[in-house]
Amino acid sequence: MIWEQHNRATVFTAPRLSIHRDQVTRPNGQRSEVWITEQPDGALIVPVDDHGRIGMVRSVTYVHGEVVTPPGGHVEPGESPLEAGQRELREEAGLIAREWTPLGNVALLTHNTARLHFFLATGLTVGQQQLTGSETGMTLEWWEQRDVVDAAYDGRLTLSGASLGILMASRYLERSDTDSRSS
């Protein structure tokens, strides 16, 4: 069963954002109107240092106030999610990673085109942050894995992508540790 699009009207366009009103036929044959938000994909990076600590950035946002999250941001035109992750890690945290492990990607919302791509970054070299104007005041913090996982579960990580990225990375690290002990 598939959806069939009959018409699209773009009702709003701004940099990195478009809103469309689509006339569709649903898989059950019913005609309907669906609102779609089109945004670029994002990349979220969980950097883990040689002591197993996770790098988190703290900033104050316009909508959510103070947030703590792994480094991340949107994918620029012509950039792959990995390239965006490498850029964001360097800008927001001042880190360069030798090893990158893709952890997966998810859709952000049902009627939003953006997907969030998750990466684990290890083999870190610490340098200087290269903050952009919108990132001014962002600070890097190192959290113990168990503490940041607790923060994901108890709601201290207020952005859903942050919590999911931490839990995905934690599961990957636990499985890698179990695999290395059993071999």
MARDREN-671509 format. One line per field, with one value per atom (N, C-alpha, C): residue number from 0; residue in three letters; atom name; x, y, z. Coordinates in steps of 0.05 Angstrom, whole numbers, always signed. Example, Ala and Ser with C-alpha at 12.3 -4.5 7.8 and 13.67 -1.06 7.14 Angstrom:
nr <- 0 | 0 | 0 | 1 | 1 | 1
rest <- Ala | Ala | Ala | Ser | Ser | Ser
atom <- N | CA | C | N | CA | C
u <- +264 | +246 | +264 | +257 | +273 | +258
v <- -114 | -90 | -66 | -45 | -21 | +1
w <- +156 | +156 | +156 | +142 | +143 | +157
This chain:
nr <- 0 | 0 | 0 | 1 | 1 | 1 | 2 | 2 | 2 | 3 | 3 | 3 | 4 | 4 | 4 | 5 | 5 | 5 | 6 | 6 | 6 | 7 | 7 | 7 | 8 | 8 | 8 | 9 | 9 | 9 | 10 | 10 | 10 | 11 | 11 | 11 | 12 | 12 | 12 | 13 | 13 | 13 | 14 | 14 | 14 | 15 | 15 | 15 | 16 | 16 | 16 | 17 | 17 | 17 | 18 | 18 | 18 | 19 | 19 | 19 | 20 | 20 | 20 | 21 | 21 | 21 | 22 | 22 | 22 | 23 | 23 | 23 | 24 | 24 | 24 | 25 | 25 | 25 | 26 | 26 | 26 | 27 | 27 | 27 | 28 | 28 | 28 | 29 | 29 | 29 | 30 | 30 | 30 | 31 | 31 | 31 | 32 | 32 | 32 | 33 | 33 | 33 | 34 | 34 | 34 | 35 | 35 | 35 | 36 | 36 | 36 | 37 | 37 | 37 | 38 | 38 | 38 | 39 | 39 | 39 | 40 | 40 | 40 | 41 | 41 | 41 | 42 | 42 | 42 | 43 | 43 | 43 | 44 | 44 | 44 | 45 | 45 | 45 | 46 | 46 | 46 | 47 | 47 | 47 | 48 | 48 | 48 | 49 | 49 | 49 | 50 | 50 | 50 | 51 | 51 | 51 | 52 | 52 | 52 | 53 | 53 | 53 | 54 | 54 | 54 | 55 | 55 | 55 | 56 | 56 | 56 | 57 | 57 | 57 | 58 | 58 | 58 | 59 | 59 | 59 | 60 | 60 | 60 | 61 | 61 | 61 | 62 | 62 | 62 | 63 | 63 | 63 | 64 | 64 | 64 | 65 | 65 | 65 | 66 | 66 | 66 | 67 | 67 | 67 | 68 | 68 | 68 | 69 | 69 | 69 | 70 | 70 | 70 | 71 | 71 | 71 | 72 | 72 | 72 | 73 | 73 | 73 | 74 | 74 | 74 | 75 | 75 | 75 | 76 | 76 | 76 | 77 | 77 | 77 | 78 | 78 | 78 | 79 | 79 | 79 | 80 | 80 | 80 | 81 | 81 | 81 | 82 | 82 | 82 | 83 | 83 | 83 | 84 | 84 | 84 | 85 | 85 | 85 | 86 | 86 | 86 | 87 | 87 | 87 | 88 | 88 | 88 | 89 | 89 | 89 | 90 | 90 | 90 | 91 | 91 | 91 | 92 | 92 | 92 | 93 | 93 | 93 | 94 | 94 | 94 | 95 | 95 | 95 | 96 | 96 | 96 | 97 | 97 | 97 | 98 | 98 | 98 | 99 | 99 | 99 | 100 | 100 | 100 | 101 | 101 | 101 | 102 | 102 | 102 | 103 | 103 | 103 | 104 | 104 | 104 | 105 | 105 | 105 | 106 | 106 | 106 | 107 | 107 | 107 | 108 | 108 | 108 | 109 | 109 | 109 | 110 | 110 | 110 | 111 | 111 | 111 | 112 | 112 | 112 | 113 | 113 | 113 | 114 | 114 | 114 | 115 | 115 | 115 | 116 | 116 | 116 | 117 | 117 | 117 | 118 | 118 | 118 | 119 | 119 | 119 | 120 | 120 | 120 | 121 | 121 | 121 | 122 | 122 | 122 | 123 | 123 | 123 | 124 | 124 | 124 | 125 | 125 | 125 | 126 | 126 | 126 | 127 | 127 | 127 | 128 | 128 | 128 | 129 | 129 | 129 | 130 | 130 | 130 | 131 | 131 | 131 | 132 | 132 | 132 | 133 | 133 | 133 | 134 | 134 | 134 | 135 | 135 | 135 | 136 | 136 | 136 | 137 | 137 | 137 | 138 | 138 | 138 | 139 | 139 | 139 | 140 | 140 | 140 | 141 | 141 | 141 | 142 | 142 | 142 | 143 | 143 | 143 | 144 | 144 | 144 | 145 | 145 | 145 | 146 | 146 | 146 | 147 | 147 | 147 | 148 | 148 | 148 | 149 | 149 | 149 | 150 | 150 | 150 | 151 | 151 | 151 | 152 | 152 | 152 | 153 | 153 | 153 | 154 | 154 | 154 | 155 | 155 | 155 | 156 | 156 | 156 | 157 | 157 | 157 | 158 | 158 | 158 | 159 | 159 | 159 | 160 | 160 | 160 | 161 | 161 | 161 | 162 | 162 | 162 | 163 | 163 | 163 | 164 | 164 | 164 | 165 | 165 | 165 | 166 | 166 | 166 | 167 | 167 | 167 | 168 | 168 | 168 | 169 | 169 | 169 | 170 | 170 | 170 | 171 | 171 | 171 | 172 | 172 | 172 | 173 | 173 | 173 | 174 | 174 | 174 | 175 | 175 | 175 | 176 | 176 | 176 | 177 | 177 | 177 | 178 | 178 | 178 | 179 | 179 | 179 | 180 | 180 | 180 | 181 | 181 | 181 | 182 | 182 | 182
rest <- Met | Met | Met | Ile | Ile | Ile | Trp | Trp | Trp | Glu | Glu | Glu | Gln | Gln | Gln | His | His | His | Asn | Asn | Asn | Arg | Arg | Arg | Ala | Ala | Ala | Thr | Thr | Thr | Val | Val | Val | Phe | Phe | Phe | Thr | Thr | Thr | Ala | Ala | Ala | Pro | Pro | Pro | Arg | Arg | Arg | Leu | Leu | Leu | Ser | Ser | Ser | Ile | Ile | Ile | His | His | His | Arg | Arg | Arg | Asp | Asp | Asp | Gln | Gln | Gln | Val | Val | Val | Thr | Thr | Thr | Arg | Arg | Arg | Pro | Pro | Pro | Asn | Asn | Asn | Gly | Gly | Gly | Gln | Gln | Gln | Arg | Arg | Arg | Ser | Ser | Ser | Glu | Glu | Glu | Val | Val | Val | Trp | Trp | Trp | Ile | Ile | Ile | Thr | Thr | Thr | Glu | Glu | Glu | Gln | Gln | Gln | Pro | Pro | Pro | Asp | Asp | Asp | Gly | Gly | Gly | Ala | Ala | Ala | Leu | Leu | Leu | Ile | Ile | Ile | Val | Val | Val | Pro | Pro | Pro | Val | Val | Val | Asp | Asp | Asp | Asp | Asp | Asp | His | His | His | Gly | Gly | Gly | Arg | Arg | Arg | Ile | Ile | Ile | Gly | Gly | Gly | Met | Met | Met | Val | Val | Val | Arg | Arg | Arg | Ser | Ser | Ser | Val | Val | Val | Thr | Thr | Thr | Tyr | Tyr | Tyr | Val | Val | Val | His | His | His | Gly | Gly | Gly | Glu | Glu | Glu | Val | Val | Val | Val | Val | Val | Thr | Thr | Thr | Pro | Pro | Pro | Pro | Pro | Pro | Gly | Gly | Gly | Gly | Gly | Gly | His | His | His | Val | Val | Val | Glu | Glu | Glu | Pro | Pro | Pro | Gly | Gly | Gly | Glu | Glu | Glu | Ser | Ser | Ser | Pro | Pro | Pro | Leu | Leu | Leu | Glu | Glu | Glu | Ala | Ala | Ala | Gly | Gly | Gly | Gln | Gln | Gln | Arg | Arg | Arg | Glu | Glu | Glu | Leu | Leu | Leu | Arg | Arg | Arg | Glu | Glu | Glu | Glu | Glu | Glu | Ala | Ala | Ala | Gly | Gly | Gly | Leu | Leu | Leu | Ile | Ile | Ile | Ala | Ala | Ala | Arg | Arg | Arg | Glu | Glu | Glu | Trp | Trp | Trp | Thr | Thr | Thr | Pro | Pro | Pro | Leu | Leu | Leu | Gly | Gly | Gly | Asn | Asn | Asn | Val | Val | Val | Ala | Ala | Ala | Leu | Leu | Leu | Leu | Leu | Leu | Thr | Thr | Thr | His | His | His | Asn | Asn | Asn | Thr | Thr | Thr | Ala | Ala | Ala | Arg | Arg | Arg | Leu | Leu | Leu | His | His | His | Phe | Phe | Phe | Phe | Phe | Phe | Leu | Leu | Leu | Ala | Ala | Ala | Thr | Thr | Thr | Gly | Gly | Gly | Leu | Leu | Leu | Thr | Thr | Thr | Val | Val | Val | Gly | Gly | Gly | Gln | Gln | Gln | Gln | Gln | Gln | Gln | Gln | Gln | Leu | Leu | Leu | Thr | Thr | Thr | Gly | Gly | Gly | Ser | Ser | Ser | Glu | Glu | Glu | Thr | Thr | Thr | Gly | Gly | Gly | Met | Met | Met | Thr | Thr | Thr | Leu | Leu | Leu | Glu | Glu | Glu | Trp | Trp | Trp | Trp | Trp | Trp | Glu | Glu | Glu | Gln | Gln | Gln | Arg | Arg | Arg | Asp | Asp | Asp | Val | Val | Val | Val | Val | Val | Asp | Asp | Asp | Ala | Ala | Ala | Ala | Ala | Ala | Tyr | Tyr | Tyr | Asp | Asp | Asp | Gly | Gly | Gly | Arg | Arg | Arg | Leu | Leu | Leu | Thr | Thr | Thr | Leu | Leu | Leu | Ser | Ser | Ser | Gly | Gly | Gly | Ala | Ala | Ala | Ser | Ser | Ser | Leu | Leu | Leu | Gly | Gly | Gly | Ile | Ile | Ile | Leu | Leu | Leu | Met | Met | Met | Ala | Ala | Ala | Ser | Ser | Ser | Arg | Arg | Arg | Tyr | Tyr | Tyr | Leu | Leu | Leu | Glu | Glu | Glu | Arg | Arg | Arg | Ser | Ser | Ser | Asp | Asp | Asp | Thr | Thr | Thr | Asp | Asp | Asp | Ser | Ser | Ser | Arg | Arg | Arg | Ser | Ser | Ser | Ser | Ser | Ser
atom <- N | CA | C | N | CA | C | N | CA | C | N | CA | C | N | CA | C | N | CA | C | N | CA | C | N | CA | C | N | CA | C | N | CA | C | N | CA | C | N | CA | C | N | CA | C | N | CA | C | N | CA | C | N | CA | C | N | CA | C | N | CA | C | N | CA | C | N | CA | C | N | CA | C | N | CA | C | N | CA | C | N | CA | C | N | CA | C | N | CA | C | N | CA | C | N | CA | C | N | CA | C | N | CA | C | N | CA | C | N | CA | C | N | CA | C | N | CA | C | N | CA | C | N | CA | C | N | CA | C | N | CA | C | N | CA | C | N | CA | C | N | CA | C | N | CA | C | N | CA | C | N | CA | C | N | CA | C | N | CA | C | N | CA | C | N | CA | C | N | CA | C | N | CA | C | N | CA | C | N | CA | C | N | CA | C | N | CA | C | N | CA | C | N | CA | C | N | CA | C | N | CA | C | N | CA | C | N | CA | C | N | CA | C | N | CA | C | N | CA | C | N | CA | C | N | CA | C | N | CA | C | N | CA | C | N | CA | C | N | CA | C | N | CA | C | N | CA | C | N | CA | C | N | CA | C | N | CA | C | N | CA | C | N | CA | C | N | CA | C | N | CA | C | N | CA | C | N | CA | C | N | CA | C | N | CA | C | N | CA | C | N | CA | C | N | CA | C | N | CA | C | N | CA | C | N | CA | C | N | CA | C | N | CA | C | N | CA | C | N | CA | C | N | CA | C | N | CA | C | N | CA | C | N | CA | C | N | CA | C | N | CA | C | N | CA | C | N | CA | C | N | CA | C | N | CA | C | N | CA | C | N | CA | C | N | CA | C | N | CA | C | N | CA | C | N | CA | C | N | CA | C | N | CA | C | N | CA | C | N | CA | C | N | CA | C | N | CA | C | N | CA | C | N | CA | C | N | CA | C | N | CA | C | N | CA | C | N | CA | C | N | CA | C | N | CA | C | N | CA | C | N | CA | C | N | CA | C | N | CA | C | N | CA | C | N | CA | C | N | CA | C | N | CA | C | N | CA | C | N | CA | C | N | CA | C | N | CA | C | N | CA | C | N | CA | C | N | CA | C | N | CA | C | N | CA | C | N | CA | C | N | CA | C | N | CA | C | N | CA | C | N | CA | C | N | CA | C | N | CA | C | N | CA | C | N | CA | C | N | CA | C | N | CA | C | N | CA | C | N | CA | C | N | CA | C | N | CA | C | N | CA | C | N | CA | C | N | CA | C | N | CA | C | N | CA | C | N | CA | C | N | CA | C | N | CA | C | N | CA | C | N | CA | C | N | CA | C | N | CA | C | N | CA | C | N | CA | C | N | CA | C | N | CA | C | N | CA | C | N | CA | C | N | CA | C | N | CA | C | N | CA | C | N | CA | C | N | CA | C | N | CA | C | N | CA | C | N | CA | C | N | CA | C | N | CA | C | N | CA | C
u <- +17 | +0 | +18 | +11 | +28 | +10 | +22 | +9 | +13 | -7 | -5 | -8 | +12 | +11 | -2 | -21 | -35 | -26 | -20 | -13 | +4 | +22 | +38 | +38 | +31 | +33 | +53 | +74 | +94 | +83 | +77 | +64 | +84 | +108 | +128 | +156 | +175 | +202 | +220 | +240 | +261 | +287 | +310 | +334 | +332 | +337 | +337 | +309 | +288 | +261 | +240 | +224 | +201 | +177 | +154 | +129 | +111 | +102 | +86 | +59 | +39 | +12 | +7 | +7 | +3 | -25 | -36 | -61 | -54 | -64 | -56 | -80 | -75 | -93 | -77 | -90 | -78 | -79 | -63 | -63 | -91 | -109 | -136 | -155 | -145 | -161 | -173 | -171 | -183 | -166 | -179 | -164 | -160 | -138 | -131 | -111 | -108 | -87 | -67 | -41 | -19 | +0 | +8 | +27 | +55 | +74 | +101 | +121 | +139 | +161 | +186 | +199 | +223 | +247 | +265 | +289 | +313 | +337 | +360 | +364 | +377 | +384 | +404 | +407 | +426 | +445 | +466 | +486 | +491 | +492 | +498 | +520 | +540 | +565 | +569 | +573 | +579 | +609 | +625 | +654 | +661 | +678 | +686 | +717 | +727 | +755 | +768 | +794 | +809 | +802 | +788 | +780 | +750 | +738 | +710 | +690 | +700 | +681 | +669 | +646 | +631 | +631 | +639 | +640 | +612 | +604 | +577 | +582 | +565 | +567 | +543 | +548 | +527 | +523 | +498 | +493 | +466 | +460 | +434 | +420 | +397 | +382 | +359 | +350 | +327 | +301 | +296 | +271 | +271 | +293 | +294 | +310 | +322 | +340 | +365 | +376 | +401 | +397 | +414 | +413 | +441 | +442 | +467 | +462 | +480 | +476 | +503 | +505 | +529 | +531 | +555 | +557 | +541 | +531 | +516 | +505 | +493 | +480 | +470 | +463 | +451 | +472 | +464 | +481 | +478 | +500 | +501 | +497 | +487 | +484 | +511 | +511 | +536 | +553 | +544 | +559 | +545 | +561 | +549 | +544 | +528 | +524 | +550 | +568 | +594 | +610 | +611 | +626 | +614 | +588 | +575 | +583 | +583 | +591 | +620 | +638 | +666 | +668 | +654 | +654 | +643 | +620 | +606 | +623 | +636 | +653 | +676 | +688 | +711 | +701 | +678 | +669 | +660 | +642 | +629 | +646 | +662 | +678 | +708 | +717 | +746 | +760 | +745 | +755 | +758 | +778 | +782 | +783 | +769 | +768 | +782 | +797 | +810 | +790 | +772 | +754 | +725 | +709 | +681 | +664 | +645 | +627 | +598 | +586 | +557 | +540 | +522 | +504 | +476 | +470 | +443 | +431 | +407 | +393 | +363 | +350 | +321 | +307 | +282 | +265 | +259 | +258 | +253 | +223 | +206 | +177 | +163 | +138 | +123 | +121 | +116 | +112 | +136 | +159 | +184 | +203 | +216 | +234 | +261 | +269 | +296 | +300 | +324 | +333 | +357 | +360 | +383 | +402 | +427 | +447 | +465 | +469 | +485 | +512 | +533 | +560 | +573 | +590 | +608 | +636 | +649 | +675 | +695 | +717 | +738 | +765 | +786 | +813 | +815 | +807 | +803 | +829 | +831 | +852 | +837 | +846 | +833 | +847 | +831 | +842 | +824 | +822 | +806 | +779 | +758 | +732 | +733 | +716 | +714 | +685 | +675 | +647 | +638 | +614 | +602 | +586 | +575 | +561 | +538 | +524 | +501 | +510 | +536 | +546 | +562 | +563 | +578 | +570 | +590 | +584 | +582 | +583 | +581 | +606 | +602 | +625 | +625 | +649 | +652 | +655 | +641 | +643 | +647 | +661 | +665 | +649 | +631 | +614 | +621 | +618 | +621 | +597 | +602 | +581 | +556 | +559 | +535 | +519 | +533 | +520 | +504 | +515 | +501 | +478 | +481 | +459 | +436 | +443 | +422 | +408 | +424 | +412 | +393 | +399 | +381 | +355 | +357 | +333 | +316 | +329 | +313 | +305 | +311 | +301 | +319 | +342 | +361 | +372 | +372 | +378 | +352 | +346 | +319 | +314 | +334 | +331 | +330 | +309 | +305 | +328 | +340 | +362 | +386 | +390 | +413 | +409 | +385 | +380 | +384 | +372 | +374 | +403 | +418 | +446 | +462 | +458 | +472 | +466 | +440 | +432 | +442 | +442 | +453 | +483 | +497 | +526 | +533 | +517 | +522 | +518 | +496 | +491 | +514 | +523 | +545 | +570 | +576 | +600 | +598 | +575 | +571 | +575 | +564 | +567 | +596 | +609 | +637 | +654 | +649 | +663 | +658 | +633 | +626 | +640 | +639 | +652 | +682 | +695 | +724 | +732 | +715 | +720 | +716 | +697 | +691 | +710 | +726 | +743 | +772
v <- -23 | +0 | +25 | +44 | +68 | +92 | +115 | +141 | +152 | +166 | +179 | +209 | +224 | +253 | +264 | +282 | +294 | +323 | +337 | +365 | +373 | +392 | +403 | +433 | +447 | +476 | +482 | +497 | +506 | +532 | +531 | +554 | +571 | +561 | +578 | +567 | +586 | +579 | +598 | +588 | +603 | +587 | +599 | +584 | +558 | +535 | +509 | +500 | +512 | +504 | +510 | +491 | +495 | +480 | +491 | +478 | +474 | +450 | +443 | +432 | +437 | +426 | +407 | +381 | +361 | +351 | +348 | +334 | +306 | +286 | +258 | +239 | +215 | +193 | +174 | +168 | +151 | +122 | +104 | +76 | +63 | +73 | +62 | +74 | +91 | +103 | +130 | +138 | +164 | +187 | +208 | +233 | +249 | +263 | +278 | +300 | +317 | +339 | +333 | +334 | +329 | +352 | +362 | +383 | +371 | +379 | +368 | +391 | +386 | +404 | +393 | +408 | +399 | +414 | +399 | +409 | +392 | +402 | +385 | +364 | +342 | +322 | +334 | +320 | +328 | +305 | +312 | +293 | +298 | +277 | +278 | +259 | +269 | +254 | +249 | +224 | +218 | +212 | +232 | +229 | +215 | +194 | +179 | +181 | +190 | +193 | +166 | +166 | +142 | +131 | +148 | +139 | +131 | +130 | +121 | +143 | +168 | +190 | +201 | +212 | +222 | +252 | +264 | +293 | +303 | +322 | +335 | +365 | +379 | +408 | +421 | +442 | +456 | +484 | +491 | +517 | +527 | +552 | +563 | +569 | +556 | +559 | +578 | +589 | +607 | +593 | +570 | +556 | +540 | +526 | +507 | +516 | +539 | +548 | +532 | +527 | +512 | +483 | +473 | +445 | +433 | +407 | +392 | +370 | +367 | +348 | +340 | +317 | +312 | +332 | +337 | +356 | +347 | +366 | +359 | +383 | +379 | +401 | +391 | +410 | +403 | +396 | +381 | +374 | +396 | +408 | +429 | +417 | +433 | +424 | +414 | +391 | +379 | +364 | +363 | +350 | +323 | +302 | +277 | +280 | +262 | +263 | +260 | +242 | +239 | +265 | +277 | +303 | +324 | +325 | +343 | +337 | +312 | +303 | +311 | +307 | +315 | +345 | +360 | +390 | +399 | +388 | +396 | +389 | +366 | +357 | +377 | +385 | +404 | +431 | +441 | +468 | +469 | +451 | +453 | +444 | +423 | +411 | +415 | +423 | +426 | +398 | +378 | +351 | +341 | +324 | +310 | +281 | +264 | +235 | +219 | +199 | +181 | +160 | +151 | +129 | +139 | +132 | +139 | +114 | +110 | +87 | +98 | +92 | +99 | +82 | +95 | +81 | +78 | +92 | +90 | +118 | +119 | +144 | +140 | +162 | +161 | +185 | +182 | +205 | +220 | +247 | +263 | +264 | +268 | +269 | +257 | +250 | +236 | +253 | +278 | +295 | +314 | +306 | +322 | +305 | +317 | +301 | +296 | +310 | +308 | +281 | +271 | +247 | +256 | +244 | +249 | +225 | +230 | +209 | +209 | +186 | +183 | +170 | +181 | +171 | +169 | +148 | +146 | +155 | +173 | +183 | +175 | +162 | +154 | +161 | +156 | +163 | +194 | +207 | +236 | +252 | +274 | +294 | +319 | +331 | +355 | +380 | +398 | +424 | +446 | +467 | +490 | +489 | +497 | +499 | +520 | +516 | +535 | +544 | +556 | +563 | +583 | +578 | +598 | +617 | +638 | +658 | +647 | +628 | +616 | +597 | +591 | +572 | +586 | +613 | +628 | +620 | +615 | +608 | +578 | +562 | +533 | +523 | +505 | +493 | +463 | +451 | +422 | +412 | +390 | +377 | +347 | +334 | +305 | +291 | +273 | +259 | +229 | +217 | +188 | +175 | +153 | +141 | +135 | +124 | +117 | +143 | +165 | +190 | +201 | +200 | +211 | +193 | +167 | +149 | +154 | +158 | +166 | +191 | +211 | +237 | +233 | +214 | +208 | +196 | +179 | +166 | +184 | +202 | +217 | +245 | +251 | +275 | +299 | +296 | +319 | +326 | +307 | +312 | +318 | +343 | +351 | +348 | +345 | +341 | +311 | +302 | +273 | +260 | +274 | +263 | +259 | +276 | +273 | +247 | +243 | +219 | +194 | +194 | +171 | +165 | +186 | +182 | +170 | +180 | +170 | +140 | +133 | +105 | +87 | +97 | +80 | +76 | +97 | +94 | +76 | +79 | +63 | +33 | +27 | -1 | -11 | +5 | -4 | -9 | +9 | +6 | -19 | -24 | -47 | -73 | -74 | -97 | -101 | -79 | -81 | -92 | -82 | -91 | -121 | -129 | -158 | -175 | -165 | -181 | -183 | -162 | -163 | -181 | -182 | -200 | -229 | -235 | -263 | -274 | -258 | -268 | -273
w <- +0 | +0 | +0 | -17 | -19 | -18 | -12 | -13 | -41 | -51 | -77 | -73 | -82 | -81 | -106 | -103 | -126 | -130 | -109 | -111 | -87 | -92 | -70 | -73 | -51 | -49 | -28 | -35 | -15 | -3 | +23 | +36 | +51 | +56 | +70 | +63 | +58 | +52 | +67 | +80 | +94 | +91 | +98 | +97 | +114 | +102 | +114 | +124 | +113 | +122 | +100 | +94 | +76 | +88 | +85 | +94 | +70 | +65 | +42 | +51 | +35 | +39 | +15 | +20 | -1 | -1 | -25 | -29 | -36 | -21 | -24 | -24 | -33 | -28 | -9 | +13 | +33 | +23 | +36 | +27 | +29 | +45 | +47 | +26 | +8 | -13 | -6 | +19 | +28 | +19 | +7 | -1 | +25 | +26 | +50 | +44 | +63 | +62 | +84 | +77 | +95 | +94 | +118 | +120 | +125 | +109 | +110 | +116 | +136 | +142 | +129 | +112 | +99 | +111 | +123 | +135 | +128 | +130 | +125 | +147 | +140 | +160 | +180 | +202 | +223 | +229 | +243 | +252 | +282 | +298 | +326 | +332 | +346 | +351 | +380 | +388 | +415 | +417 | +426 | +428 | +455 | +453 | +477 | +478 | +501 | +505 | +514 | +517 | +524 | +552 | +568 | +595 | +596 | +572 | +571 | +577 | +580 | +586 | +560 | +562 | +538 | +538 | +515 | +512 | +507 | +523 | +520 | +518 | +504 | +502 | +516 | +531 | +545 | +531 | +526 | +514 | +523 | +517 | +523 | +496 | +493 | +467 | +471 | +449 | +450 | +459 | +448 | +453 | +479 | +485 | +507 | +531 | +530 | +552 | +552 | +576 | +578 | +571 | +553 | +545 | +546 | +551 | +550 | +529 | +510 | +488 | +477 | +464 | +449 | +426 | +416 | +394 | +370 | +354 | +330 | +317 | +294 | +279 | +252 | +236 | +210 | +189 | +169 | +147 | +126 | +119 | +99 | +71 | +52 | +24 | +13 | +1 | -10 | +10 | +35 | +56 | +62 | +68 | +77 | +107 | +118 | +147 | +163 | +153 | +167 | +166 | +142 | +140 | +159 | +160 | +179 | +208 | +214 | +241 | +248 | +229 | +233 | +237 | +221 | +223 | +250 | +257 | +282 | +307 | +306 | +329 | +332 | +310 | +310 | +320 | +309 | +316 | +345 | +353 | +379 | +402 | +397 | +419 | +416 | +393 | +389 | +387 | +379 | +378 | +349 | +345 | +320 | +327 | +313 | +318 | +296 | +304 | +284 | +275 | +293 | +287 | +289 | +268 | +267 | +263 | +280 | +277 | +274 | +251 | +248 | +266 | +280 | +299 | +288 | +266 | +255 | +251 | +241 | +238 | +242 | +249 | +255 | +243 | +237 | +229 | +255 | +252 | +276 | +283 | +263 | +267 | +243 | +246 | +225 | +199 | +202 | +178 | +173 | +181 | +177 | +162 | +141 | +124 | +136 | +157 | +168 | +182 | +179 | +193 | +210 | +233 | +250 | +249 | +241 | +238 | +262 | +274 | +299 | +293 | +306 | +303 | +330 | +334 | +356 | +346 | +361 | +353 | +375 | +367 | +386 | +375 | +391 | +382 | +380 | +401 | +400 | +404 | +389 | +394 | +402 | +424 | +434 | +423 | +413 | +402 | +412 | +397 | +404 | +390 | +405 | +393 | +370 | +350 | +328 | +326 | +348 | +350 | +329 | +318 | +300 | +318 | +305 | +320 | +337 | +327 | +342 | +364 | +365 | +385 | +407 | +406 | +426 | +454 | +471 | +499 | +503 | +482 | +485 | +499 | +518 | +533 | +531 | +531 | +530 | +558 | +564 | +590 | +585 | +604 | +602 | +623 | +615 | +633 | +634 | +657 | +660 | +645 | +632 | +616 | +633 | +656 | +673 | +680 | +684 | +692 | +668 | +644 | +621 | +613 | +617 | +611 | +631 | +657 | +676 | +668 | +659 | +650 | +626 | +609 | +586 | +596 | +616 | +626 | +644 | +659 | +678 | +668 | +642 | +630 | +632 | +643 | +644 | +616 | +598 | +570 | +557 | +553 | +544 | +515 | +499 | +470 | +464 | +451 | +446 | +431 | +412 | +397 | +415 | +434 | +453 | +469 | +480 | +496 | +479 | +455 | +438 | +430 | +423 | +415 | +438 | +462 | +485 | +489 | +488 | +492 | +470 | +445 | +423 | +427 | +434 | +438 | +462 | +483 | +507 | +501 | +486 | +479 | +461 | +442 | +424 | +441 | +459 | +476 | +494 | +505 | +522 | +506 | +482 | +465 | +456 | +450 | +441 | +464 | +489 | +512 | +518 | +515 | +519 | +498 | +473 | +451 | +455 | +465 | +468 | +492 | +512 | +535 | +528 | +510 | +503 | +482 | +469 | +448 | +458
